[in-house]
Amino acid sequence: MGNTTYDSFVQHVQKIADLYYATAMLHWDKEVNLPPKSAGPRSRQIATLEGMAHQLFTSSETLDLIKQLEASYSTLDEKQKRNVSLAHKDYDRQAKFEESFIIRRSKAISTGYHAWLEARKANDFSLFQAPLAELVAIKREQAEITGYKAHPYDALLDEFEPGYTSNQLDVLFKDVREQLVNFAATIRSRPQVDDGFIFQKYPDQQQWNFGLEILKRIGYDFDRGRQDRSPHPFTINFGSQDVRVTTVVDEDNFASMCWSCIHEGGHALYEQGLPAEQYGLPLGSSTSLGIHESQSRLWENNVGRSKNFWMAQLDLAKNYFPDQLGGIGLDQFIAGINKIEPSPIRIESDELHYHFHVMVRYEIEKALIEDSIQVKDIPTIWNQIYKDYLGLDIKDDNQGCLQDIHWAHGSIGYFPTYSLGSFYAAQFFAQAQKDIPGLDQQIQEGNCLPLLAWLRENIHQYGRMYSADDLCIKITGESLNFKYFMDYAKQKYTAIYGL
């Protein structure tokens, strides 16, 4: 009876997943191909499908299947038990929301996204202000419906990083302030490296082709994916057999395309490594966004900005860009791509100041949710914090509070996962170096597959089998420890800046 019921459960949950993935496809098309005047109908289509998926998942049929399986746990294996347990948790969370709320939230996100695009074109936050205020109000409502123990922000954070709280984030960012801020200041006191070669003219098509080649070299499977262009790079999946990435090409900034390809490629490698047989089930999805981000940041920084990686890849870059890079030596290249200097743009920031950018967003969105600041005041508050934290004067809204798409997606609670991911990445990569004999040499020779195989075995294959903390302990023997990131940063930048 147990197996038959579990089969019915799988079919039911996968049917719901089909609806969600169809919705995701419409989102992908919205950001890659959608004609400018098609936003209204697309918003309706997405809202309808999301409402149908929510209604089906929160139906009595779902709960009945879960309860039947819970009553016969002895007939299930460990993975099946975990799927049922997580499905019940997800059900309890989603069942709190009326379908009308899901549709209303979906429409607000679609409206907010297109308003953000218009505001970006006009470089004017006021065009995004009202839709963002509506989104913030909806996210406050979502927090109240979900419930929380200490702070409403925790209810939103839990959606992206299950079990993590704002109290834990406050402690983590305290470490950032006390350790990373001073270290970055020490680097800024040293003679600056030259990164001028990055900002020459790099033709669009050559950059695009180079990005595709780099994705192949880190193991991205183009038979199960593709790369396209979007205003903001992202990764999206429709199951592990169809995982897509996007990038943006700036002909005057080689770094923008190159490391967005590697970053999104890291996300995509995770998705392609999830177990295909668990399609639509909890174990077929990622542990958390912090773990997800650990994969992108590991490839982008621990690998993609390392000397070992470019010992094999710099000749490829010179073949594509002989005029721009032909006279650039390896050490000069490594120093330039790792230049430490405050930037107003998060995605163009160096990997140390990057976490200051995350803190800014965390502080603002947490204050928005607790209603201690108003949406209309975001540009003023943003600009002042950037002056205080980074010593930068923000020249306009596009350089400031309009630079990210996340709030337009309603993704409040998402930003902290970027820092969590970087810190997990340093800890995981340190373990991989211990576990894989000759890893550095393999990367120097252009062979990234042993590292990918290690990630597949230790992280990707499990999906949501373990919590982020349990997974970290399983891999490294301890919970997340900021020390690994600081050790990595000190070793790397001491060499580059002669500290």
N, C-alpha and C positions, 0 to 999 in steps of 0.2 A: 504493500500500500504506500509505503514511504517513497519509493522510487517513482511510482506513477504520479503521486501528488507533486513530487519535486519536478518531474517533467512538465506537468501542467503549470507549475510556478515559473519555470524557465520560459516556457512559451509566452506566458502572460507578461512577464517582465521584459522580454525581448520585443514584444509588440509595442510596449510603451517606449522602449529605447528607439524603435524605428521612428516613432513620432518625434522624439527629441532630436534625433539625428537629421530627420527631414527639416526640422526647424533650424538646426545648425547650418544645413546647406543653404537655406534662405539667408541666414546671417552672413555666411561666407560670400554669397553672391551680392548681397547688399554692399559689402565693403570692397568688393573687387570689380564688379561689373554693372551695378545698378544704374540705369539712366537717372539723371537729376530729377526728373518730374515723376518718378515712379515710387517715391518714398511712401506716399499715403497708402496705396494698395498693399505694398509690401508689409507695412506695419500691421495692417489688418490680418494678412495671411499668417504672419508670425504669431500674433496674439491668438488667433483661432487655434492654431496647432498646439501652442503652449497650453491653452485652456483645455483642449481635448486630452493631452498627455497628463495634465494634472488631474483631471476628472477621472481618468482611467486608473492612475496610480493610487488615488485616494478612495477608490471604490471599495465596496464591501467585498468584492471578489478578491482583491489583493489581500485584505486583512484576513479573510477566511483561509486562503491558501497558506499564509504565514502561520496562522494559529494551528492549522492542521499539521504543519511541518514541525512546529515547536512541540506539539504533543507526541511526536514520534521521532525525537532527536536520535534515538539509538539506531535508526535506519539510515542515518546520514553520515557521510565522511566529514572530515574537518573543514574542507573547503565549502561543502554544501551548508554546513552549520553556520559558517561565517557569512555566507551570502544571505542566509535567512535572517541572521541577527542584524546585519547591516541594513537589510531591506526593511526590517521592522523599525529600526531607528530612523531611517529616511521617511518611512510612512508616517511615523509619529510627528515628524517635523512638518511634512507637507500637508498632513491632514488638518493642521491648524488653520490653513488658509482656504478661504472660499475661492471658488473658481473666478468670481467677479474680481477679486483682488489680484489674482494672477494675470488676468487680461488687462486690468487697469495698469498694473506695473509694467507689463510688456509694452503697452502703448506709450507709456511715459518714457520708457527706455528708447523706443524707436524715435519718438519726438525729440528726446534729448540728444540722441546721436546726430540727427540731421541739423538740429539747432547748433550743436557744437561745430559741425562742418561749416555752417554759414558764419558762425562767429570767428572761426579760424580764417576763413577767406577775407573777412572784413577786419580781422585783428581787433575785435571788439567784444569784450566779455559780456557787455550788457545784452547782447543778442542771445546769450546762453543763460543769463541770470534767472529768468522766470522758469524755463524748463528744468534747470538744475534745482531750483527751490522746490519744485514739485517732486522731483526725484528724492531729494533729501527728506521731505515730509513722508513720502512713501516708505523710505528706508527706516525712518523712525517708527512708523506704523508696523513695519515688518519686525523690527526688534521687539516691540511690545507684544505682538502676536506670538513670536517665537518664545519669548521669555528669557530671563537672564538672572544671575545671582547678584552681581556687583555693579555692572555698568552696561547700558544698552548697546554700546559698541561691541561687547563680547558676543552678543547674539549674531552680529553680522560677521565678525571675525571667524566665528565657529563654522560658518558656511565654507570658508576657504581653508582654514587651518583648524580642523576639529580638535577641541579640547584646550586650545591655547586661549589666553586671556590678556586683556590690556594691562593687568598688573605684571604679568610676565614680560610683556613687551617693554613696559616702563623700566624694568630691571635690565633688560637686554640693551636698550638704548642708553641707559646709564653707563654701561660698559663701553659703548661706542663713544660717548662724550668723554669719558675719563681716560680712555686709551687711544682711540683712533684719532680724535681731534688733535691731540698733542703730537702724535706720530706724523700726521699729515702736515702739521705746522713745521715740524723739523725738516721734512722734505722740502717744503717751500722755501726754507732758509738756505738751501743748497743751490749752487749754479744750475740753471734750468737746462734741460735737454732740448734738442732741436727736433720738432715734429713737422717742419715746413713741408717735407716731401708728401705728407698726407693730403695737403690742401692745394695740390696742383690740379690741372685739368685731367680727369680720368673719364674717358668717353663712356657713355651710358651702356652701349651694347657690350663692350669689353668687360665692364664691371659685372654686368648681368651674367655673362658666360663664366667669368671667374668664380662668381658666387655659386653657380651650379656645380662647378668642378670641386670646390671646397666642400660642399654638402656631400658629394659622392665620396670624397676622401675620408670623411669622418664616419661614413657608414649609412647615410640616409638612403633609403630604398625608393627610387623614383618609380618602381613598378607598383608601389603602394602609396604614392604621393606626388605632389607637384609643387612648384613655386610660382607665385603670382605677385602682383604689386598691390599695395594698399597705402592709404595715407599714414597708417601706423602699423609697423610690422606685427604679425601675430601668427599663432599656430592654431589650427582647428582640426578636429578629427571626427570621423563618422564610423568609429570602430578602429581597431588596430590595422585593418587592411586598407584604410583610406585616410591618410594623415597629411594635411596640406600646410604649407608655410607661405608667408608673404614677406616681402622686403620693400625697402624704399631706396632709390638710387639718387644720390646727390653727386653730380659730376665734379663738384669742387671739394668733395670730402670723401676720400676713399674709405675711411673708417666707418662711416655711416652704414654703407651696404655690407662691407666685409663682416663686421662683428654682429650685425643684426642677423645675417645668414647663419653664422655659427651659433648664436644664441637661440634663434628659433629652431635651428637644426637640432640642438640639444633637447628642446621640448619634444620635437617630433620623434627623435630616437626613443624617448621614453614611451610615447604613445604607440610606436610601432613595435615596441618590446612587450607590451601588455598581452596577456594570454588571449589569443583569438577565440579559444573555446569558451571563454567567459564573456562573450559579446553580450552587452546589455545588462550584465549582472554586476553587482558591486565589485567583485574581484577582477572585473575587466576594466576598471577605472583606476585612476591614480590615488595614492595614499592621501596626499594633501597638496595644496599649491606650494607650500614651502619645500616639500620634497620635489615637486615638479620643477620649481625654480632652481633647485640644487643641480638638476641635470643641465639646464641651460647655462647656468653660471659656471659650472664645472667645465663645460666645453668652451664657453666663451673666454673665460679668464685663466683657470688653472691649466688648461690646454692651449686655447687659442691665442693667448697673449704670452705664451712661454717661449723661451729660447729654443727648447727642445723641438717644439712644433714647427717653428719657422726654419730650423736647420734643414728640414725636408721640403717646406712649402715656399720658401722665398724665391727659389728659382722659377717655380710656376708663376708666381706673381710678376717676376721680371720678364717672363715670356709674354705675358699679357700687356705689361706696361713698361717696355724697355726704356722709353724716354724719361718716365717719371722715377723709376726705381733702379735703372741700370747701374748707377754709380753709388747706390746705397749699400753699405756693408751690413752684415748681420747685427752687430752690436748697436750700430746707429739705428737700424730698423726697430730692434727690440726696445731701445730707450724711447724712441719716438712714439711707438704705439702704446707705451706704458707711462706717458707723461702725466705727472701729477700737477694739476692746476684746476682751481675752481671753475666750474662752468654753470651757466644758468639752466642748461638743458639736461634733464635726467638721463636720457638714453645716449647722450654724448659725453656723459661724465666719466671720469676715471673711476676705477673700482674702489677707491678709498672714499672720495667725496660723495660717491653714489649714495652712501648710507645716510649722509646728511640730507640729501634730496628725499629719501624715504621718510626720515624723521619729520620733515616739513609737512609732507602730505598726511602722515599719521596724526600729527598734532592738530591739523586743520580739520580733517574729517571726524576725528574723535570729538572735537569741540562742536562741529556742526550737529552731530547726532545727540549730544547732550544739550544742545540748544543754547550754548554759551556764546556763540558768534552767529551772525547772519550771513546768508549767501551773498548779499550785496557788498559785504565788507571783505570778501575773499581777496580781491586784487590788492587792497591796501595791506592786509595782514600778511599775505604771501610775500609781497615786496619787502616788507619790514623784516620778516624772518630771514629772507635771503641775505639781506644786508647784515643782520646780526650773526648768522651762522657761517656765511660764506664770504662776507665782505663784498657782495656784488650789488650793483644797481641794475634793476630789471628795467629794460627800456620800453617794453610793450607787453600786451596781454599774451601774444603768441609765444614770446620768450618766457612768460610767466605762467599764470594759472590756466591757460588754454592749451598747454603743450601736451597733456596726456588725454587719452580717450577714456580712461577708466571710469570717471564719474559720469560721463555720458552713457556708459553701459550700466550704470547703477552699481558698479563694483566697489562699493564702500566697504572697507575691511580687507581689501586685496593687497594694497601697497606693502604692508609689513612683511608679506610673504617673500618679497624680493630680498630683503635683508636676511630673513631666515634662510632662504635658499643659498645665499652666498656663504653663510656660516656653515650650513650643512655641507656645501660643496667642498670647502676646505678640509673638513673633517673626513669626508668620504674619500677625497683624493689622497689624503695622507695615508688612509688605510689601504687604498689600492696600490700605492707605492710599496707598502709592506707585503701585500699579498701576491703581487705579480712580479716574478723575478725579471729584472732587466726592463721594467716598464719605460723608464726614461730613454733607454737606448732604442727601444721599439718605436717610440714616438719620434725620436731623432731620425729614424730611418723611414718615416712616413707611414708606419704601421699602427693605426689607431684601433684595429680590430680587437686586440687582447683587452684593451680597456673597455671597449664596448661590450665584449663578452662578460667581463667582470660585472659591469653595471646590469646587464641582462640577468645574470645569475643572482646578484645580491639585492637588486632593487626592482627592476622592471617586471620580472615574472610574478611577483607577489600581488600586484594591484593593491587592493585595500585589505589584504590579509592581516597586516599589522598596522597599528597606529604609527604616526611619524616618530614618536619618541621610542616606541618599542622597536621599530625598524632601525633607528639610529643605534640603539643599544645592541641589537642583534649583529649589526655590521661592525661597529667600532668598540663595543664593550662599555659604552657610557652614553649618557644623554648629551644633547647639544651643548658644546663647550666653545665659547668665543675664543678661547686660547688658540685653537687651531688656525683660525683666520688671522689672528695677530702674528702667529709664528710664520705663516705663509707670507704675509705682507712684509714682515721685517726681513726675511731671507731674500725675497725678490727685490725689494726696493733699496736695501742696503747695497746690493750689487750694482743696481742701475745708477744710484745717486751717490755712491761712495760714502755712505754714512759711517 
